[in-house]
Amino acid sequence: MNGQIKSAATITQSDFKGLSKLKDANGECFAAGEVFYDGEHVLSFGERLFAVPIRLLVPRFNIGY
């Protein structure tokens, strides 16, 4: 899996630009791409691309609180 961390409460399609290129270049070898963010919900941004709350990765992690 591939991922990146964004310190923001909102995510847009442009946050997945690099992961989308990586997915296209690697085809079926690309398992999934995640952008970890300071939000509440897991969101799908296309096939095998997800926005994931950072709290699911690091439960005690709080940005700006």
Long-range contacts (C-beta under 8 A, 24 or more apart in sequence): 1-31, 1-32, 1-33, 1-34, 2-30, 2-32, 2-33, 2-34, 3-33, 3-34, 3-35, 3-36, 3-52, 4-34, 4-35, 4-36, 5-35, 5-36, 5-37, 5-54, 6-35, 6-36, 6-37, 6-38, 7-37, 7-38, 7-63, 8-37, 8-38, 9-37, 9-38, 9-39, 10-37, 10-39, 11-35, 11-37, 11-39, 11-43, 11-45, 11-51, 13-45, 15-45, 15-51, 16-45, 16-46, 16-49, 19-49, 20-46, 20-49, 23-47, 23-48, 23-49, 38-63, 38-64
